[in-house]
Amino acid sequence: MRFYTESLGLSQNAFILLRDLIHERLGLFYDNSKQDLLSDKLSPLVVARGFDSFLDYYYLLKYDEDAAAEWRRVMDVLSVQETYFWREIDQVRALVEVIVPRYFAEHSTTPLRIWSTACATGEEPLTIAMMLNEAGWLARAPIEIYASDASPAAIAKAQAGIYRERSFRSLPQALRDRYFTVIRRPTNPEFESAQWQVVPWLHAAIRWDVINLVSESDMRRVAPVNVIFCRNVFIYFSDNAIRRSVHLFAQRLLPPGCLFVGASESLLRIASDFDLQDIGGAFVYVKRS
Ligand SMILES: C[S@@+](CC[C@H](N)C(=O)[O-])C[C@H]1O[C@@H](n2cnc3c(N)ncnc32)[C@H](O)[C@@H]1O
């Protein structure tokens, strides 16, 4: 990979132009210490386009008619899809054991809409669906689960619904047995992982889409929702980008809407539209009415 960077040479000027453009369009922020990382990730795309400079690639992204297709490739290479089933499960438990019963005590027929906004390859919304089903909610109440990510490649994997060992590191074995079927056993387990397919009826409970959290036009496509999960993506955003996304979330959330962020993420200096509350032992940002 270093070969690309050295042969293309990402100058400080080109780095700043590209870095700022990526920040504006995707919210992701690469500080000066991440210049090599950004260069390594983008180099294959620059080469694939037949360019020999990052500056040409910058002009393509900024001005070309085909830029939208190229931005999807950029999002795919910059996307960090680290995720697994049953991650930070206390928040999902608070949803299923407190927020959902409270909601249906007041609205018996209006659907509850839950949106997993940076779902990567789908483990988070499937975790929500599994826990709702374990508690009997999927069968007895109108619940809609939406899941999206800005990376088309991540959403394509989520739509395929096929998972390897890494995704199961925290999922109790009984749930793996109930919700997944083995579709491939490795001939050499030391070097390959088995593959499991999620059962189709659970997978069908989720609607998938490609949505960029800092794009107003993307966000306007989303129906109003009651609960948003946006976990482990703000760690890659600048404060300004977080502010923009959270403001767009506030517009999509029906009061008293709930916003869950990752355990290491805090909106305290950012989210003026929300109050932080402890609900069922988990921290939740609740939209002010
Ligand atoms: C580390 S994963 C988080 C997955 C899951 N939410 C979890 O907590 O396990 C971060 C995801 O954020 C997505 N992402 C990054 N920038 C985004 C943006 N502007 N809009 C939507 N998704 C974005 C990436 O593509 C990646 O799949």
The ligand as a MOL file (V3000), in Angstrom:
LIG
                    3D

  0  0  0     0  0            999 V3000
M  V30 BEGIN CTAB
M  V30 COUNTS 27 29 0 0 0
M  V30 BEGIN ATOM
M  V30 1 C -18.0700 0.8980 13.3080 0
M  V30 2 S -19.4910 0.8080 12.2480 0 CHG=1
M  V30 3 C -20.8120 0.8620 13.4220 0
M  V30 4 C -21.7530 -0.3040 13.2720 0
M  V30 5 C -22.8370 -0.4190 14.3480 0
M  V30 6 N -23.6020 0.7860 14.4840 0
M  V30 7 C -22.2430 -0.8220 15.6650 0
M  V30 8 O -22.2030 -0.0030 16.5960 0
M  V30 9 O -21.8060 -1.9580 15.7980 0 CHG=-1
M  V30 10 C -19.4920 2.4550 11.5670 0
M  V30 11 C -20.3460 2.5770 10.3030 0
M  V30 12 O -20.6190 3.9610 10.0710 0
M  V30 13 C -20.7820 4.1210 8.6860 0
M  V30 14 N -20.6850 5.5460 8.3160 0
M  V30 15 C -19.5880 6.3300 8.2720 0
M  V30 16 N -19.9030 7.5660 7.8510 0
M  V30 17 C -21.2390 7.5640 7.6270 0
M  V30 18 C -22.1650 8.5480 7.1810 0
M  V30 19 N -21.7920 9.7790 6.8470 0
M  V30 20 N -23.4680 8.1940 7.0740 0
M  V30 21 C -23.8900 6.9360 7.4060 0
M  V30 22 N -23.0500 5.9610 7.8120 0
M  V30 23 C -21.7450 6.2780 7.9350 0
M  V30 24 C -19.6650 3.2740 8.1040 0
M  V30 25 O -19.8960 2.9490 6.7470 0
M  V30 26 C -19.6700 2.0610 9.0320 0
M  V30 27 O -20.4000 0.9980 8.4830 0
M  V30 END ATOM
M  V30 BEGIN BOND
M  V30 1 1 1 2
M  V30 2 1 2 3
M  V30 3 1 2 10
M  V30 4 1 3 4
M  V30 5 1 4 5
M  V30 6 1 5 6
M  V30 7 1 5 7
M  V30 8 2 7 8
M  V30 9 1 7 9
M  V30 10 1 10 11
M  V30 11 1 11 12
M  V30 12 1 11 26
M  V30 13 1 12 13
M  V30 14 1 13 14
M  V30 15 1 13 24
M  V30 16 1 14 15
M  V30 17 1 14 23
M  V30 18 2 15 16
M  V30 19 1 16 17
M  V30 20 1 17 18
M  V30 21 2 17 23
M  V30 22 1 18 19
M  V30 23 2 18 20
M  V30 24 1 20 21
M  V30 25 2 21 22
M  V30 26 1 22 23
M  V30 27 1 24 25
M  V30 28 1 24 26
M  V30 29 1 26 27
M  V30 END BOND
M  V30 END CTAB
M  END
